[in-house]
């Protein structure tokens, strides 16, 4: 057996037998729909009876941070006092994190969102009220041990006499080391966009006004999502008529960052009698983002319905609501989390019989579905789900609050973590023999593997194969290009699977299995599990073919195949 390679696991060799005597596939499409699993309620390390969680970020199934605020006095009144709240999920339970020093106990501090670069570097954004009752930008950093408030002096261009408020933040780890935080600022007449960026160091920079933004028109941002340090989308609403009235006409708007400047994105054609409210955005790639919120039609007195808008790499467009959505109930989406082109979750609340109940929707690449919410919620209670974060299609957390003043957390799926990356295969396979007839022939077989990713990283993995040349042992061999992988004939979930792998490998043309008298060191990649997929046990069956040339000699041929599983797709 070969030595184990770094970040890969090499199986015991698989012996392939081929009998030659004188007598002698296409890739699998996994069914679409909602992943298996259920939403279940969780509990947090609550510090008071009036806590709200508004944002969440997860690095793995065993490391999530939820942020919000804890009301400490005069809750629900104009003189309410709030302190920041952060909760840590460690794979077993939610624990209250230490509050930062420097918060004035008689003032308001609220966190609205959080984004982590690593377990020892996270950023949270929100606002606080200063002694003059003005909203000021609040940015906090986590170093793995304590939270610290970023001094206002470290925000270039910030003024203590102007109102600011952050609503979203999105960070990218090294080598990008980049964050963007978005929200709004008051220019004395209307709210305008407010965006900060950070590229390492201690200072955050204020982005200039986006091109196309009028200083007399109200623009409010409610979320930002970055896929690279030169590709971010911020989303929100702009008031175009009857601002401040019950018949206010708001439309969606989007800002794109190209690494240098922010600019207005394509505008969707929207009705002037309908209210469009964007409350969140999540991007899986430069060609797939979803913004979520609600539509009210007519804009005065209408019933709220969910708003789902898709970026396809060229334009933004409104997509169809779930078929099960009814016009007699109100649906409001507040946040979403997209892993890839076939996996997005959106959350909010649905008002049924006068009560706000948790609302969860799932996108499978072609359709949005309403998914049953967590069991155990009270039918006569009010629940407001603010944001989800998904490590994979089938493992997510969502956070929010209840009208009773308690934080709300719920989990989807089971944990596939705390273990290793492993692979199992049969000891040998016998391929049907052929009768030599003077012509080139092909025989086929199947290779059944069982993969299991219990690392909880969500980084995905890949399979590679190399082999020895088919030989009789007495000098007769088949060509080194004789063996090919032709497809995946079966892909099924094992017991405890968290997310089936999404494979991007094409088998047209077939993949040649490297061969030599000694198996080549570099194998052919025959399967990949995209990030956020392939978690937990799964069974993959590969179809392969062996070409027998017209000049082959009769005999029993054997080849030893070496299959490895490697971290990362």
Protein Blocks (a to p, Z undefined) as FASTA:
>chain_A
ZZddehiacdddddddddddfklccdddddedjdeddddddddddfbfbdcdfbdcdfbf
kbccddddddfbhghiakbccdddddddehjaccdddddehiafkbccddfbdcdfbfkb
ccdddddddfkopacddddddehjaccdddfklmghiafkbccddfbdcddddfklpadd
dddddehjaccddddddeedjbdcdddddehiafkbccddfbdcdfbfkbccddddddfb
hghiaklccdddddddehjaccddddddddfkbccddfbdcdfbfkbccddddddddfeh
pacdddddddehjaccdddddfklcfkbccddfbdcdfblmbccddddddeehiacdddd
ddehjaccdddddehiafkbccddfbdcdfbfkbccdddddfkopacdddedjddehiac
dddddfbdcddddddehiacddddddddddddfkononopadddddddddehnopacdfk
lpccfbdfbdcddehiabdcddfbdcbdcddddddfbdcfbdcdfbdcdehiaiajdddd
ddddddddfkbccddddddddddddehZZ
